[in-house]
Amino acid sequence: MTATRPLLPLWAALVLAAGSGPILDAAFPDLGVWPLAFPAVALVLVSLVGRRAGSAFLVGFVAGLAFYLVHIQWASLFLGLLPMTALSVLESLFWGLGAIAMTLAYRWIPRAFPTPLGRVALLPLAVSALWMAREAWSSVWPYGGFSWGRLSMSQSDSPLSSLFPWLGISGTTFVMVLVVAVAIEVVRSPTLRRATVAVAVATVVVALPAWPVMTDGSLRVAAVQGNAKAGYFDGSTANELLQAQLDATVPLFGQKGIDVVLWPEGTTYDDPLTDPYTGQVFDYVSQQVGAPLVGQGVTQRDGRYYNTAILWEAGRGALDLYDKKHPVPFGEYVPDRAFWRPFAPDLIDLIGREYTPGTTDNVFDLGGVTVGINICFDIVDDQILTDSVREGAQVIFASSNNADFGHTDESAQQLAIARIRALELGRSVVNISTVGLSAVIAPDGRIVDELPWYSVGTMVQDVDLSTAITPAVLLGRQLEWLISGFGLAALLIAAIGSRRRA
């Protein structure tokens, strides 16, 4: 007979759930104490064992809110306290729904499969799959989702980083929760404490060998951090932003052997395609360095505005464009503005730039070298990054404008995600920001060169190229769908089986 009573009274479960949030946040940069992710998960799972659906939702919601209010407090500098809190509440609703599914797994699976194998293997697998499915769902919906703060994004500096090229971000999250869930079951039951083989299996999974980094040639990239006052409310004009970036690039003039100059998001708010002065500056930089420029601008086509990366060559102008595919909802555009405006008209009206999500491919051809392009929030979109590699990207350029977030954890978190992407994709990543943190990252996740916050500088590096395809890219979202489907199927089968045994 399997007990279904909660391990903890509700008040204690809520205390643990609230405590798990700051502990989990501390696992992420800037603190980056990555082992803390595991006790944080354990606190949540222990609080869910034996709960009813309603109290499980409350526990999950509290855990999510305690995490996000700390983890994305940087958003309040740009959006304000109310929108940041609203976003945290929305994400916490997903945590609550996921908690219901997990607490039902804890109730039904031991009843339907009352064996040691059911407890120490099937139950942890299902709980881990449901945790991952909750993350996957909230990462794509609504309005493109918000995938910041996924569990495995805390592991850029941990030994688990070797999992990213094999399993990707979602798969690594699954393994992390699995290790915790197995440990909980082994501790809960004396009869399972002998099941060291399960722990050994989990250890073997975690200890996958590092993906062999295979490179083929290099590209000499000059990335420029202009340190302009590029925040949304800084009041800088388009030409002031452009001038700061130009001044920071001047030391590169006349240098030999540079293959491309890379500027960050926030280069200018003008359209280089239509504004003569901006186009002339782009042309001048490309001419003086003797290499193409990958710059940024706000382009307007067919009455719509786009946040656009532009491949520009002196004398030829724009050779290719990438329109940002994942502009930030309620930051770079307001979806369903007519619906949301009555709730907070003053806040909604502050967002004047209505960027349209792009539909262009996100690769540029630099004289035979294919470069994957993404802009700021794109870095957390699994599909965008995977698509660029499948389209032939040999290196990734990640540009951003972090000026709205000051000296908060946002820049450090984004740099950690860029390092994870380098590992996951097996590609060098050049992460360039207007104000930092900027870095050149090797395919194995090492930082080769970096620029500190709020400084003017350049990074000139021979960046390794690769055409190898990692298992994470090869499997793509299929692995995520497979694991999520397994978790939901296990829950459904257990529900049927538990009723028959009742």
C-alpha positions, 0 to 999 in steps of 0.5 A, spaced: 500 500 500 502 506 498 501 512 502 498 518 499 498 523 505 502 529 504 509 529 506 508 536 509 503 540 512 500 545 507 504 551 511 510 547 511 510 546 503 508 553 502 514 555 506 519 550 502 516 553 496 517 560 497 524 558 499 526 554 493 525 561 489 531 565 491 535 558 492 534 557 485 535 564 483 542 563 486 544 558 482 544 562 476 549 568 474 551 573 477 552 569 483 552 562 479 552 557 485 550 552 480 549 546 485 543 550 489 539 548 483 538 541 485 536 542 493 531 548 490 528 542 485 528 537 491 524 543 495 519 543 490 518 536 489 518 534 496 512 539 497 508 536 492 508 529 494 501 527 496 498 533 495 491 534 492 490 538 486 488 545 489 494 545 494 499 543 489 497 548 484 498 553 490 505 550 492 507 551 485 505 558 484 508 560 490 515 557 488 514 560 481 513 567 484 518 566 489 523 565 483 521 569 478 520 576 482 528 575 484 530 572 477 527 577 473 527 583 477 532 587 472 525 587 468 523 592 473 528 597 470 525 597 463 518 595 464 516 598 471 514 594 477 507 592 475 509 589 468 515 585 471 510 582 477 505 581 471 510 577 467 512 573 474 505 571 475 503 569 468 510 564 469 508 562 476 501 560 473 505 555 469 508 553 475 502 551 478 499 547 472 505 543 472 505 542 479 498 539 479 501 534 473 507 532 478 502 531 484 498 527 480 504 523 478 506 522 485 499 519 487 497 515 481 503 512 478 505 508 485 498 505 485 498 503 478 505 500 478 506 498 486 513 495 485 520 498 486 521 499 479 515 503 478 517 508 484 525 508 483 524 509 475 517 510 472 515 515 477 522 519 477 522 519 469 514 521 469 515 527 474 522 529 470 518 529 463 512 533 466 517 538 469 520 539 462 514 539 459 511 545 463 518 549 461 517 547 454 510 550 454 511 556 457 517 557 452 513 558 446 506 560 449 503 566 449 506 571 444 512 566 443 513 565 450 518 566 455 523 561 456 528 565 460 530 562 467 529 554 465 532 550 470 538 548 466 540 555 464 543 555 471 549 550 469 553 554 464 559 553 469 557 546 471 560 539 470 553 538 467 554 543 461 557 537 457 550 534 456 548 541 452 551 538 445 547 531 447 541 533 449 540 541 449 537 545 454 530 541 455 534 535 455 539 537 460 533 540 465 530 533 464 536 529 467 537 534 472 530 533 475 531 526 474 537 525 478 533 529 484 527 525 483 530 518 483 534 521 490 527 523 493 524 516 492 530 512 494 530 516 501 523 516 502 522 508 502 527 503 506 526 498 501 529 502 495 535 505 499 538 498 496 536 501 489 543 503 488 543 501 481 538 506 479 543 512 482 548 509 478 545 509 472 543 516 473 550 518 474 552 514 468 547 519 464 550 525 467 557 523 466 556 523 458 563 525 455 564 532 452 562 532 445 568 532 441 569 539 438 571 539 431 573 546 427 574 547 420 578 554 419 576 561 422 573 568 421 577 574 424 571 578 427 572 585 430 566 586 435 565 593 437 562 595 444 560 603 443 558 604 450 552 609 448 546 611 452 542 606 448 537 605 453 529 606 451 529 612 456 536 615 455 533 620 450 539 619 445 538 621 438 539 616 433 545 620 430 548 620 437 548 612 438 551 612 431 557 616 433 558 613 439 559 606 435 563 609 430 568 612 435 569 606 438 570 603 431 576 608 429 581 604 432 580 598 427 581 603 421 587 600 417 588 594 421 589 588 416 586 581 416 579 583 419 574 579 415 568 582 418 566 588 423 560 586 428 556 592 431 550 590 437 543 592 437 542 599 438 547 601 433 542 607 431 534 608 431 534 610 423 534 606 417 540 605 413 536 603 407 533 610 407 537 615 411 542 617 407 547 619 413 546 612 416 548 609 410 554 613 409 557 611 416 556 604 414 559 605 408 565 609 411 566 604 416 566 598 411 571 602 407 576 604 412 576 597 415 576 593 409 571 588 411 563 588 411 559 591 417 554 587 420 550 593 423 543 594 426 538 599 424 530 600 425 528 599 418 521 600 415 518 596 409 510 596 407 508 600 413 511 596 418 517 597 423 523 591 424 529 591 428 534 589 423 541 586 422 544 588 416 550 586 412 553 592 409 559 592 404 562 599 402 560 601 395 555 595 394 550 597 400 546 592 404 547 585 401 542 581 406 537 583 412 535 579 418 529 582 421 528 580 429 524 574 429 522 574 437 521 581 439 519 582 446 512 582 447 510 588 451 517 591 451 518 591 443 511 591 441 504 590 444 500 584 442 493 585 442 494 593 444 487 594 444 485 589 449 491 590 453 491 598 453 485 599 458 488 595 463 494 600 464 494 605 458 500 609 461 504 603 461 502 601 454 503 608 451 510 608 453 512 602 448 512 606 442 516 602 437 511 597 434 516 592 431 513 586 427 516 579 428 521 578 422 520 572 417 527 572 413 532 567 414 537 568 420 544 567 416 548 571 412 554 569 407 560 572 408 564 570 402 563 563 403 562 563 410 555 562 413 554 566 419 548 565 424 544 572 426 540 573 432 538 579 436 538 579 443 531 575 445 532 571 440 538 567 444 533 564 448 529 561 442 531 554 441 528 554 434 531 560 431 538 557 433 537 550 431 534 553 424 541 557 423 545 551 424 541 547 419 541 552 414 549 552 414 551 557 420 558 555 421 559 561 427 553 565 431 553 572 432 549 574 438 548 582 438 544 585 444 542 592 447 542 591 455 542 598 456 535 598 459 538 593 465 543 597 468 548 593 472 543 587 474 544 580 473 540 580 466 547 581 462 550 575 466 544 571 465 544 572 457 552 571 457 551 564 460 545 563 455 550 564 450 555 560 452 550 554 453 548 555 446 555 555 444 556 548 447 549 546 444 550 548 437 558 546 437 559 553 434 563 559 436 558 565 439 560 572 438 556 575 443 556 583 442 552 588 446 552 596 446 554 596 454 556 589 456 557 584 457 560 582 451 564 576 449 567 571 444 565 564 446 569 558 443 565 552 441 566 548 448 563 554 452 570 557 454 570 565 454 576 567 449 575 574 450 571 579 453 569 586 455 567 589 461 560 593 463 560 600 460 566 600 457 568 602 450 572 597 446 573 592 441 574 584 441 578 582 435 579 574 434 580 569 429 573 565 431 573 558 430 568 555 424 565 548 424 560 544 420 559 539 425 552 537 427 551 536 435 546 531 437 542 536 440 541 540 433 540 533 430 534 531 434 532 538 435 525 539 438 523 532 437 527 530 443 522 535 447 516 532 444 518 525 445 520 526 453 513 531 454 509 526 450 512 520 455 510 524 461 503 525 459 502 518 457 505 515 463 500 520 467 494 518 463 496 510 463 497 511 471 490 515 472 487 509 468 491 503 472 490 507 479 482 507 478 482 499 476 486 498 482 482 502 487 
